[in-house]
């Protein structure tokens, strides 16, 4: 199956076939009702500045975890829901955040001691895994609502993320999948670093999350998320950086490799999980390109986000809350990273 990377635009532009490294997915893994539509994905080109955000900044009065209807990466929109991120990464990697003031939350600004890498095909490769949000963000509204520079403008440091209607949070989901992913990648010989591992009270900010990957000169970075769109909106999508050159952001060198990384992950995620590409973002390709996410704008190394499913849809939520399915999700992401790094 060939994946094609769309340049997101609210109004569908002419379609084109993508020419870089098509991904072939075994037809038997496809959901029968979607078979015809997935054989060859086609994308569109345009701007990616639209779409409703799905992860909500924490309310300044909130002291308990809520179940937000959407999250930055977005709140759902009646016309076109936007991918669930406003930016979920971090400050500047120096513990000072976007305004240069210490934030008292710098436990991961210094890269942790690396585990000895196992022998394997990814020996010598560095992968940064970015578990979206933080389970403590709800208790730190003022900190995560502080604006940081993302190159094109200023956005909230981080957001709370979304949750299922039953209260299973995106932050718990992303950390679980990320840890499973780390285990799989380390078995392949990769050195794996996290932006946060449940070891800090909140954050990090979106700009810091980007800087962690940059400072480590990572070969690939993947930010793990789940969406918070409306019921009936189902499936996964991978978000890739658009071309941005503004302020401290310049994605020019990473657009092409990030696109390849995203396409590979989309194909292997579909194969491993059996989940369909999003039916509300990406035109059925499972791919989206955006220019409004600080974690992508500020990255200098290949990076993508993956929205593994929609937590606000009952059928997707049943998958996201299943440990067995989360293992499949981790396997799908891992397979895509391995394919990208091995070429």
Steps between C-alpha positions, in 0.01 A plus 500: 500500500637838411464783746496849372563803717234769475577867552200579716252757376140553616388508137606187304760592237595289200630159593844370414677168534799496727818372348728419796532143624145362486403278787363158423255356750367146485145511368394239753561749781252750364154536640276356228268798478795732445697279259422687181579841644838409647677335209656824381485810718505838337570827670428863438722803518416827666533674834457335838399786717140398552323241709362501847733422785434206722702530816391758752722723710431441867250735654664728755239394752529131433649284774359167390523319170207566274396333178542776243282479191801557283864579536767727361596339251145573542144551582263354246350726239163457342652548155843339507657366818867580537765257610516469873789728579565853570853397560590255752865521537718721705697807606851575387695206631670737743228492764404859425205466266417739217527819707848430635380470861567192707191283529610265776414204281829414340544138602527387138675797347828319554499182289488197732778245514452270206444130540759280333367422154451139403649361183258525214428670167444837672828494694633858506162658422334741743121512515316753715149397608276783613204385715241771446389713795559407863264351759585790733410779257152535651658611826725762339267724304703820529820329393366323194288795388809721480571593138820391327644588161439242225658702218180599321331635813460427872297217647433336834795321657303174502144375537317246711419270211167329462345184649241236433148565624576254780801705615800313356736786421706559192805562723473149647448352156799674343735402781394135483538475123832688516646260755393202291656670198826556684526130585450402137752752366764411758475138391594624154812663644379861503583747774162633612444823693174643633395864531325400824447167669256588776797644685404866508193676643385656172604563141753540357400793283468445128817688412704302753370173360634603160833609645553164672502323164712773345766489771527123475533523119232234483468292185122500545247646744142382544243676716226263617143628539132412480237734362195654663259553213128433483327164515497330162841637409728199499844382402862606526698769325864603493586871507806616309667845498422745222762738369541779756767768509414764755674626812688214662322239286640358177366161400642510147764229561262259674183515290603224257644250753212564740256426220672170431495416871129585519408294196687197629336521842154541345544185295641283777250631756212399274650157448576436868174628648247447222367847578384711208652836413304795635160558342505870593858620438736431212250403232530128577881496480569493874737793441477871579745788468495793742689820563351600835663251736803620695632148543530471123583861414797513736641157419828476309482121471241276325185501713132407480197477727265203496138520612431135571122534506214715630442465873154656470365232272377190685639252247843663487500541879448124538822448306700772672414361845606147405851401607520246217411765243749750648769237450399475134511880474852506644603226256360691206685819596820306567485325163465832323797651684714194430412512129583870483834468677609195303405660170 
